[in-house]
Amino acid sequence: MKKSFKILAAAVAAVAAAASCSSAKEMAEKAENVIVTCEPAVLEVVAGVIDADVTVTYPADYFNAKAILEATPVIVYKGGEVKMEPFMFQGTKVEDNYEVVPSEGATITKHVHFEYVEGMENCYLELRGVAKQGKDSVELPSKKAADGAITTYMLVCKKGKADLKADGYQEVIPQTAEGQILYTINSANVRSKELKSESIKNFQAAIDEINANERKTLKGTEVVAYASPDGGEELNTKLSDNRAKSAEKAWAKVTKGHEVSDPAVSSIGQDWEGFQELVAASDIEDKDLIIRVLSMYSDAAVREQEIKNMSAVYTTLAKDVLPELRRARFIANVEYQNYTSEELLKLIDENIDVLDETALLRAATLVSESKDKINLYNKAIEKFESKTAQYNKAVVLVRDGEYAKAEKALEGLAEDADVLNVKGIIALNNGDLEAAAKAFAASGNDTAKENAAIIDILNGKYAEAAAALAGKEGFNAALAQVLVGNYAAAEAAIKCECPKGAYLKAVIAARQGNAEAVKSNLEKANECKELAKRAENDVEFAQYR
């Protein structure tokens, strides 16, 4: 009886051993019944990483109760592969702490995460399995989960936008030539000596010079009469009107023999504005008090009385200021034609030293070569200590990708919105996204907000970038719309006929299933060798190769 029991026990152990030995192999043999899917089906790189959810469905009676399954996600690409830590599963009779797969089967979803490595734009994701039971270990057939990976966001242009500061150059400069006659207190009579004064002689000479100067055009003339703000307002208004009439008659005498148009005649009355200007420019000890009185009272009579109350001061005013306000001004309004663009370019070579700061700044915008622009900005910096030239020089360097030189050019400049924007571009292209974001936020101008959208794209915040660039034109504006699937807006934003613009149009066409447009746009994009090489591996065009 004992012998029979031993034989039976040995037989059972042998069957169990046989079952154990064949179980892992059976899992390998039946691996075709395991279903593996991935979301997304085509991998995408976002902010430098690949994230996806892999779902594995184990059918009923597939997973042996005593087996352990090691499933390793692997991205395979030209030039290498990258593995994640394996996911571990176990049957119901395994005494371990892995995820249990019951005999009736299960559907399990796991998140996979990979850091992007150059070359992964043409890759695939697979699961590699090893079934273990006891001392036995069997490799399962690899299961492909997804293709990939889309790297379209990497097309973003990181050069950013930097605006030149306005040069302040006036193509037409308004000028005036003036002379004046003075009256005695409470009089509107023009004294003959006033018509021979230095002021009138200078005015007559100015009229002659205007007529002789090809760059100057006389646009109109004026006679403006005033009364000093002492005495009653009604009296002074009448006095000012009478001075206007006598000054108009005097104009005819002053301009006789000089080519000039008839003047527009006006009467101002009490000249409080002129009074304030003369006081401010004077050496009167209490001038600040006088100006404060003018600001406190709007009523002319009150102003006059308050000033007269300052008896010592008023004596000085009556002697040195008020007589200068009993006057009529003769005015010639002139337009001066500044150097044309052609003249500026000629002067750069022939007589650059005659150019003032604004002319040098404008000239820098007219030359095409960066080195020539920088030479002109350097001239303005050296000659005029021009902060505008210093900043604009940094902009040229940034546009040329000379970030270290641009940073040096900004040294010593106040951090206004423009300067902060340029510093943000420098940080962005040095790979410091955090510093770039801070600089753009601190700048706050519209250009900086557009540049901040570049960081949003690089960080995978496509909706934010698309919102910030909505309605804008340019490559990044178009790319942002592509990344959120707004293809009509993307196409509308592409204005350049450059290879990169054509490449993005090809991406849009590929996503919309337009094979003909893919082909025509790629032909243009392939004019750029770098884009041609990219297109060969770009999964966006996988079905069109």
Secondary structure by P-SEA (a helix, b strand, c coil): caaaaaaaaaaaaaaaaaaaaaaaaaaaaacccbbbbccccbbbbcccbbbbbbbbbbccccccccbbbbbbbbbbcccccccccbbbbbcccccccccccccccbbbbbbbbbccccccccbbbbbbbbbbcccbbbbccccccccbbbccccccccbbbbbccccccccbbbbbbbcccccccccccccccccccaaaaaaaaaaaaaaacccccccccbbbbbbcccccaaaaaaaaaaaaaaaaaaaaaaaccccccccccccccccaaaaaaaaaaccccaaaaaaaaaaacccaaaaaaaaaaaaaaaaaaaccccccccbbbbbbbbbbbcccaaaaaaaaccccccccaaaaaaaaaacccaaaaaaaaaaaaaacccaaaaaaaaaaaaaacaaaaaaaaaccccccaaaaaaaaaaaaaacaaaaaaaaaaaaccaaaaaaaaaaaaaacaaaaaaaaacccccaaaaaaaaaacaaaaaaaacccccaaaaaaaaaaaaaaccaaaaaaaaaaaaccaaaaaaaaccccccccc
